[in-house]
Amino acid sequence: MDFTLAPRAAAAGYRVFSYDSIGSTNDEALARSRQGERGPLWIAARAQSAGRGRPGARWLSPQGNLAVSLLTFFAGPLMQAATLGFVAGLALDAALSACAPALRSRLALKWPNDVLVDDKKLAGILLESERIESGHAVVVGIGVNIRSAPDGLSAVSLAALGVDIHREQVFTELSGAWLDYVRIWNDGRGLPTIRSRWLARAASVGAEITVRVGEKVLRGTFETLDEQGRLILRVPDRGALVIAAGEVYFDRFEAEAR
């Protein structure tokens, strides 16, 4: 099967280039931006050998899984561009729900950039950017465990959940859902709506979580997101802390072991 855009995405001017194998779809998108490409352009790969996840971690992308990156140009502040991660999470949630409706009630969004099924990681999102001209090249990298998931991690694949679907089908749904949500986002002006919809699909709002911020491990209640998409963690004796970046764990001991 080929990677094919949803008709409404193609009509809106989106394009897609696909590779049988590549080092990193994010790297390819950034390289194209340095050559003058401004997007919106999807880079898709059937396998990638140098994918990246959270800082310092590899993202494995074997045959059968989905590895794609969207290159777009944003003229506004970089902090605003960072909220495209919430757009991507909602779009991916919608795409997976369309491909596997029975899973919708088990899917949840994990701050800042993961999609879970039953608290196990199904997909990850990585935003990267570079300053160009009067704005930023923003790359939204997305990886989905379609056929397999990494061993030894709290991760799961669609195949292990009994969902038989091709990555190309997920991509088509994703390309259309992205268009829907990025229009709501509207260069950041629609962030309050995106924030509200993201929270409605979020994991563990109102529950205790553990957040690792650098070498610090914080335990508290996940209250909400602020207007900029930062996590509000209420910690006993410390009040509400605003966290702009960190790793969230539902298991205190897993966080402390890292």
PEVEN-V282416 format. One line per field, one symbol per residue. ss: DSSP state (@ for helix, = for strand, . for the rest). phi: phi as a letter, one per 20 degrees, with the letter a starting at -180 (. if undefined). Layout:
BEGIN
ss = ???
phi = ???
END
This chain:
BEGIN
ss = ......@@@@@...=====..=..@@@@@@@@@@......=====..=...=.....=..=....=========...@@@@..@@@@@@@@@@@@@@@@.@@@@@@====...====..=============..==========..........=...@@@.....@@@@@@@@@@@@@@@@@@@.....@@@@@@@@@@.=.....======..==========.....=====...=====...===..@@@@@@.
phi = .efcffgffffenfcbdccfbbfbffffffffffeofdmfcedccfbcdcfcdfgndedfcfgoedcccdebdceeffgfffffffffffffgffffffcgfegfdebedfebcddclmdfdbcccecbbfbldacedddecccfeebcffmdecbdfgfenedbefffffgfffffgggffffgllnfeggffgfffffdeemfndfcdcecmeecdcaefeadefdnefddedgmcmedddebrdecedgffffee
END
